[in-house]
Amino acid sequence: MSVSQRLFNFSSGPAVLPEPVLLEAQRDLFMLPGVGMSVLEISHRSKTFDRILQEAEADLRSVAGISDDYAVLFLQGGASLQFSMLPMNLLTQGRSADYVLTGVWSQKAIAEARRVGEVRVAGTTEGERFTRVPRQQELDLDASAAYVHLTTNNTIYGTQWPAMPDVGDVPLAVDASSDLLGAPTDFSRFGVVYGGAQKNLGPSGVTLVVIRRDLLARSASTLHTMLNYAVQAENRSLYNTPNTFGIYILGLVLRWFKAEGGLAAIGERNGHKAAAVYAEIDRTGFYRGHAAADSRSRHNITFRLRDESLEDAFVQESTAAGLDGLTGHRSVGGLRASIYNAFPEAGVAALVQFMREFERTRG
């Protein structure tokens, strides 16, 4: 295989970006049209970057249907920093927060929240090796909780909430890093949505936070300035120098969303891509999925071979065939195909063809 070929990138993140976005960024890397400087060189206080920032926010609101009742923040530190910022801002004194435990990332979120205040585990499937997400009737929710937190899609285990649970009047805060804008979403259901951009929205280094404006009143003035949602909202994510290049790329990705027909079209395509791989997993029993059928992720497809001793060969041969990043997470092993918004349908077809041929020769 020539090194000049683009591989099909099944990595869980940083992940594949749309080719038109990469080509436009390649052009602007040296000099933005009409500006005379690289996009990497412009000041975050310049009119040029202010326009980039405003257009990115406007396109995000348009594509995702986010109303003015919500502030949009472009921060740094990844979802891992949000594990701390969320409780620091919203877990007010004398209250507890409900967390739903569905995997490693929610475990990490719980650990950070417990540094701040009281946390209740309101539901978990840990006893089932996180092969599914809890059902509504399995949740033990506190009606007086400061908020309910869950991870919408679990990259390591390949599970995803098929629909958001009913949490009553308590604000629902979600880590949506790995399925953010993967399908039409009713943002009015949420108090806070956060996630790293590096899977569906752009490069690593940008963290999107969408927070209902009334919740900003909970951010205490005694908080460290950079960790204060209210300060970040008041300063339009410009209190310090933001990730200017990352926001620029995110803006290009949002324009690509619009050119592709919006979230309805993208969500439908994501469903078709995932269905094709799951159909192959289920076809004969040579492969077996990790996640329960009613909790399967559209974006992170985890599976094993019936004969697990063949998995190393599967990875080596698929990599040689131009299918990169199919190794499962080290904590669970096996195989994982991460298929985000920009992942091409041709790559899914190539994976299915490879799986069939591997079964034919090894089954």
C-alpha positions as CSV (number, residue, x, y, z in Angstrom):
1,M,0.0,0.0,0.0
2,S,1.4,3.4,-1.0
3,V,2.0,5.8,1.9
4,S,0.4,8.5,-0.4
5,Q,-3.0,7.0,0.1
6,R,-5.4,8.2,2.7
7,L,-6.4,5.4,5.1
8,F,-9.9,4.7,6.4
9,N,-9.5,6.0,9.9
10,F,-11.5,4.0,12.5
11,S,-9.8,5.7,15.4
12,S,-12.0,6.6,18.4
13,G,-10.5,10.1,18.5
14,P,-8.9,12.3,17.3
15,A,-11.0,11.1,14.4
16,V,-11.6,11.5,10.7
17,L,-12.4,15.0,9.5
18,P,-14.3,15.8,6.3
19,E,-12.0,16.0,3.3
20,P,-13.4,19.3,2.0
21,V,-12.6,20.8,5.4
22,L,-9.0,19.5,5.3
23,L,-8.5,20.9,1.8
24,E,-9.9,24.3,2.7
25,A,-7.7,24.4,5.9
26,Q,-4.7,23.4,3.8
27,R,-5.3,26.5,1.6
28,D,-5.9,28.9,4.6
29,L,-3.0,27.5,6.6
30,F,-0.6,29.8,4.7
31,M,-2.8,32.8,4.2
32,L,-6.5,33.5,4.8
33,P,-8.2,35.0,1.7
34,G,-8.1,38.8,1.9
35,V,-6.3,38.8,5.3
36,G,-2.6,38.3,4.4
37,M,-1.8,36.1,7.3
38,S,-2.2,32.4,8.2
39,V,-5.2,31.4,10.2
40,L,-2.6,30.3,12.8
41,E,-1.3,33.8,13.1
42,I,-4.3,36.1,13.5
43,S,-5.0,37.7,16.8
44,H,-7.9,36.4,18.8
45,R,-8.9,40.0,19.3
46,S,-8.9,40.8,15.6
47,K,-12.0,41.5,13.5
48,T,-11.1,38.4,11.4
49,F,-11.2,36.0,14.3
50,D,-14.2,37.7,15.8
51,R,-16.1,37.0,12.6
52,I,-14.8,33.3,12.7
53,L,-16.1,33.0,16.2
54,Q,-19.4,34.6,15.6
55,E,-20.1,32.5,12.4
56,A,-19.1,29.3,14.3
57,E,-21.6,30.0,17.0
58,A,-24.3,31.1,14.6
59,D,-23.9,28.0,12.5
60,L,-23.9,25.8,15.6
61,R,-27.2,27.3,16.7
62,S,-28.7,27.0,13.3
63,V,-27.5,23.4,12.7
64,A,-28.4,22.1,16.2
65,G,-31.4,24.3,16.9
66,I,-29.9,25.9,20.0
67,S,-32.0,28.8,21.3
68,D,-30.8,32.0,22.9
69,D,-31.8,30.5,26.2
70,Y,-28.4,28.7,26.1
71,A,-24.9,30.1,26.2
72,V,-22.4,28.5,23.8
73,L,-18.8,28.3,25.1
74,F,-15.7,27.2,23.2
75,L,-13.3,26.2,26.0
76,Q,-10.2,24.1,26.4
77,G,-9.2,21.2,28.7
78,G,-11.4,18.5,27.1
79,A,-14.3,16.8,28.7
80,S,-12.0,15.7,31.5
81,L,-11.8,19.3,32.7
82,Q,-15.6,19.5,32.5
83,F,-15.8,16.6,35.0
84,S,-14.5,19.2,37.5
85,M,-16.0,22.4,36.1
86,L,-19.6,21.1,36.1
87,P,-19.8,20.3,39.8
88,M,-17.7,23.3,40.8
89,N,-20.3,25.6,39.1
90,L,-23.6,23.7,39.6
91,L,-23.2,21.5,42.7
92,T,-24.2,24.1,45.2
93,Q,-23.7,23.7,48.9
94,G,-26.2,21.5,50.7
95,R,-27.3,19.6,47.6
96,S,-26.1,16.3,46.0
97,A,-25.9,15.4,42.3
98,D,-27.1,12.2,40.7
99,Y,-24.7,10.4,38.3
100,V,-25.5,7.4,36.1
101,L,-22.5,5.0,35.8
102,T,-22.1,3.4,32.4
103,G,-18.4,3.1,31.9
104,V,-14.9,4.5,32.4
105,W,-15.7,8.1,31.5
106,S,-18.7,8.3,33.9
107,Q,-16.4,6.7,36.5
108,K,-13.9,9.5,36.0
109,A,-16.7,12.1,36.1
110,I,-18.0,10.7,39.4
111,A,-14.5,10.7,41.0
112,E,-14.0,14.4,40.1
113,A,-17.4,15.4,41.3
114,R,-16.8,13.8,44.7
115,R,-13.9,16.1,45.2
116,V,-16.5,19.0,45.1
117,G,-19.5,17.6,46.9
118,E,-22.0,14.8,47.5
119,V,-22.6,12.4,44.6
120,R,-25.2,9.6,44.4
121,V,-24.9,6.8,41.8
122,A,-28.5,6.8,40.5
123,G,-28.1,3.8,38.2
124,T,-25.4,1.5,36.7
125,T,-24.9,-1.6,34.6
126,E,-21.4,-2.2,36.0
127,G,-22.4,-5.7,37.1
128,E,-23.1,-6.6,33.4
129,R,-19.7,-5.3,32.2
130,F,-21.4,-2.2,30.9
131,T,-22.9,-4.1,28.0
132,R,-26.0,-1.8,28.1
133,V,-27.3,1.4,29.5
134,P,-29.8,1.4,32.4
135,R,-33.5,1.4,31.7
136,Q,-35.8,4.2,33.0
137,Q,-37.3,2.0,35.7
138,E,-33.8,1.1,36.9
139,L,-32.9,4.7,37.8
140,D,-33.1,5.9,41.4
141,L,-33.4,9.7,40.9
142,D,-33.5,12.4,43.6
143,A,-36.1,15.0,42.7
144,S,-34.1,17.6,44.7
145,A,-30.7,16.8,43.1
146,A,-28.6,19.7,41.8
147,Y,-28.4,17.9,38.4
148,V,-28.4,14.5,36.8
149,H,-25.3,13.5,34.9
150,L,-24.8,10.8,32.3
151,T,-22.5,9.9,29.4
152,T,-24.6,9.7,26.2
153,N,-22.3,7.4,24.3
154,N,-19.6,5.1,25.7
155,T,-16.7,4.8,23.4
156,I,-14.9,1.9,25.2
157,Y,-17.9,-0.4,25.5
158,G,-19.8,0.6,22.4
159,T,-23.1,1.6,24.1
160,Q,-25.3,4.6,23.6
161,W,-28.5,5.8,25.2
162,P,-31.2,5.3,22.5
163,A,-33.2,8.1,24.2
164,M,-32.6,10.4,27.1
165,P,-34.3,9.3,30.4
166,D,-36.9,11.4,32.0
167,V,-35.3,13.2,35.0
168,G,-38.2,15.5,35.8
169,D,-37.4,19.1,36.6
170,V,-33.8,18.4,37.5
171,P,-31.3,19.8,35.0
172,L,-29.8,17.0,32.8
173,A,-26.1,17.4,32.2
174,V,-24.5,15.2,29.7
175,D,-21.0,14.3,28.4
176,A,-21.7,14.0,24.7
177,S,-18.1,13.9,23.5
178,S,-18.5,10.9,21.2
179,D,-22.0,11.5,19.7
180,L,-22.3,15.3,19.8
181,L,-24.3,16.4,16.7
182,G,-24.4,12.9,15.3
183,A,-28.2,13.1,14.8
184,P,-30.9,15.7,15.4
185,T,-31.0,16.6,19.2
186,D,-33.6,18.5,21.3
187,F,-31.3,20.7,23.3
188,S,-34.2,22.0,25.3
189,R,-34.1,18.6,27.2
190,F,-30.7,19.6,28.7
191,G,-29.3,21.9,31.3
192,V,-25.7,21.4,30.1
193,V,-24.2,19.6,27.1
194,Y,-20.5,19.3,26.9
195,G,-17.9,17.4,24.8
196,G,-14.5,17.5,23.2
197,A,-14.7,18.4,19.5
198,Q,-12.3,15.7,18.3
199,K,-14.8,13.1,17.3
200,N,-17.7,14.7,15.4
201,L,-16.9,18.4,15.4
202,G,-13.3,19.2,14.7
203,P,-9.8,18.7,16.0
204,S,-8.6,18.1,19.5
205,G,-8.2,21.1,21.8
206,V,-11.7,22.6,21.6
207,T,-14.3,21.7,24.2
208,L,-17.9,22.8,23.4
209,V,-20.1,23.6,26.4
210,V,-23.8,24.5,25.9
211,I,-25.4,25.7,29.1
212,R,-28.8,27.0,29.9
213,R,-28.4,30.6,30.9
214,D,-30.4,30.4,34.1
215,L,-27.9,27.9,35.4
216,L,-25.1,30.5,35.1
217,A,-26.4,32.1,38.3
218,R,-25.1,29.1,40.2
219,S,-21.4,30.0,39.3
220,A,-20.0,31.5,42.5
221,S,-17.9,34.6,42.2
222,T,-15.3,32.9,44.5
223,L,-14.6,30.3,41.8
224,H,-11.2,30.5,40.0
225,T,-11.9,32.8,37.1
226,M,-11.0,30.4,34.3
227,L,-13.2,27.7,35.8
228,N,-16.3,29.9,36.1
229,Y,-19.0,29.3,33.5
230,A,-20.6,32.8,34.1
231,V,-17.3,34.5,33.4
232,Q,-16.6,32.5,30.3
233,A,-20.2,33.3,29.0
234,E,-19.8,37.0,29.8
235,N,-16.6,37.1,27.9
236,R,-17.8,35.0,24.9
237,S,-15.1,32.4,25.5
238,L,-12.5,35.2,25.0
239,Y,-11.4,35.7,28.6
240,N,-8.0,34.3,27.6
241,T,-6.6,33.2,24.2
242,P,-8.9,30.4,22.9
243,N,-7.9,27.7,20.5
244,T,-8.2,29.9,17.5
245,F,-7.3,27.3,14.9
246,G,-9.5,24.6,16.5
247,I,-12.5,27.0,16.4
248,Y,-11.8,27.9,12.8
249,I,-11.8,24.1,11.9
250,L,-15.0,23.6,13.9
251,G,-16.6,26.4,12.0
252,L,-15.6,24.7,8.7
253,V,-17.1,21.4,9.9
254,L,-20.4,23.1,10.8
255,R,-20.5,24.6,7.3
256,W,-19.9,21.1,5.9
257,F,-22.8,19.8,8.0
258,K,-25.1,22.4,6.3
259,A,-23.8,21.4,2.9
260,E,-24.5,17.8,3.6
261,G,-28.1,18.5,4.4
262,G,-28.0,19.1,8.2
263,L,-28.3,16.8,11.1
264,A,-31.3,14.9,9.8
265,A,-29.3,13.7,6.7
266,I,-26.1,13.1,8.8
267,G,-28.0,11.1,11.4
268,E,-29.7,9.0,8.7
269,R,-26.4,8.3,7.1
270,N,-24.8,7.4,10.5
271,G,-27.6,5.0,11.1
272,H,-27.1,3.3,7.8
273,K,-23.3,3.0,8.3
274,A,-23.7,1.4,11.7
275,A,-26.4,-0.9,10.6
276,A,-24.2,-2.3,7.8
277,V,-21.4,-3.2,10.3
278,Y,-23.8,-4.7,12.9
279,A,-25.5,-6.8,10.2
280,E,-22.1,-8.3,9.3
281,I,-21.3,-8.9,13.0
282,D,-24.6,-10.7,13.4
283,R,-24.6,-12.6,10.1
284,T,-23.1,-15.9,11.1
285,G,-21.7,-15.9,14.6
286,F,-18.0,-15.7,13.5
287,Y,-18.1,-12.2,15.1
288,R,-20.0,-11.3,18.3
289,G,-20.9,-7.8,19.5
290,H,-20.1,-6.5,23.0
291,A,-23.1,-4.2,23.5
292,A,-26.7,-5.4,24.0
293,A,-28.9,-4.9,20.9
294,D,-31.0,-2.1,22.5
295,S,-27.9,-0.1,23.6
296,R,-25.7,-0.4,20.5
297,S,-23.7,2.7,19.6
298,R,-24.0,4.2,16.2
299,H,-20.5,5.6,16.5
300,N,-18.3,3.0,18.4
301,I,-19.0,-0.5,17.3
302,T,-17.3,-3.0,19.6
303,F,-16.9,-6.7,18.8
304,R,-14.9,-9.8,19.3
305,L,-14.1,-12.8,17.1
306,R,-15.6,-16.2,18.2
307,D,-12.0,-17.4,18.2
308,E,-10.3,-14.5,20.1
309,S,-6.9,-15.9,19.1
310,L,-7.5,-14.6,15.6
311,E,-8.0,-10.9,16.7
312,D,-4.3,-9.9,16.4
313,A,-4.3,-11.3,12.8
314,F,-7.5,-9.4,12.1
315,V,-5.9,-6.1,13.2
316,Q,-2.6,-6.7,11.4
317,E,-4.3,-7.7,8.1
318,S,-6.9,-4.9,8.3
319,T,-4.2,-2.3,8.9
320,A,-2.3,-3.6,5.9
321,A,-5.5,-3.3,3.9
322,G,-5.8,0.4,4.7
323,L,-8.3,0.0,7.6
324,D,-6.6,1.8,10.5
325,G,-7.5,1.9,14.2
326,L,-9.6,-1.2,14.7
327,T,-8.0,-2.3,17.9
328,G,-10.4,-2.3,20.9
329,H,-9.6,-0.3,24.0
330,R,-6.9,-1.8,26.2
331,S,-9.3,-2.2,29.1
332,V,-11.7,-4.5,27.3
333,G,-9.7,-5.8,24.3
334,G,-11.3,-7.1,21.1
335,L,-12.0,-4.8,18.2
336,R,-13.7,-1.4,17.7
337,A,-14.8,0.5,14.6
338,S,-15.4,4.1,15.4
339,I,-17.6,5.6,12.7
340,Y,-18.2,9.3,13.2
341,N,-20.0,11.9,11.1
342,A,-17.2,12.4,8.6
343,F,-16.4,8.7,8.2
344,P,-17.1,7.8,4.6
345,E,-19.6,5.1,3.5
346,A,-16.9,3.7,1.3
347,G,-14.9,2.9,4.4
348,V,-17.8,1.0,5.9
349,A,-18.1,-1.0,2.7
350,A,-14.4,-1.7,2.8
351,L,-14.6,-3.0,6.4
352,V,-17.6,-5.2,5.7
353,Q,-15.8,-6.7,2.6
354,F,-12.7,-7.3,4.7
355,M,-14.7,-9.0,7.5
356,R,-16.3,-11.3,5.0
357,E,-13.0,-12.2,3.4
358,F,-11.3,-12.7,6.8
359,E,-14.2,-15.1,7.8
360,R,-13.9,-16.9,4.5
361,T,-10.2,-17.6,4.9
362,R,-10.2,-18.2,8.7
363,G,-13.7,-19.4,9.6
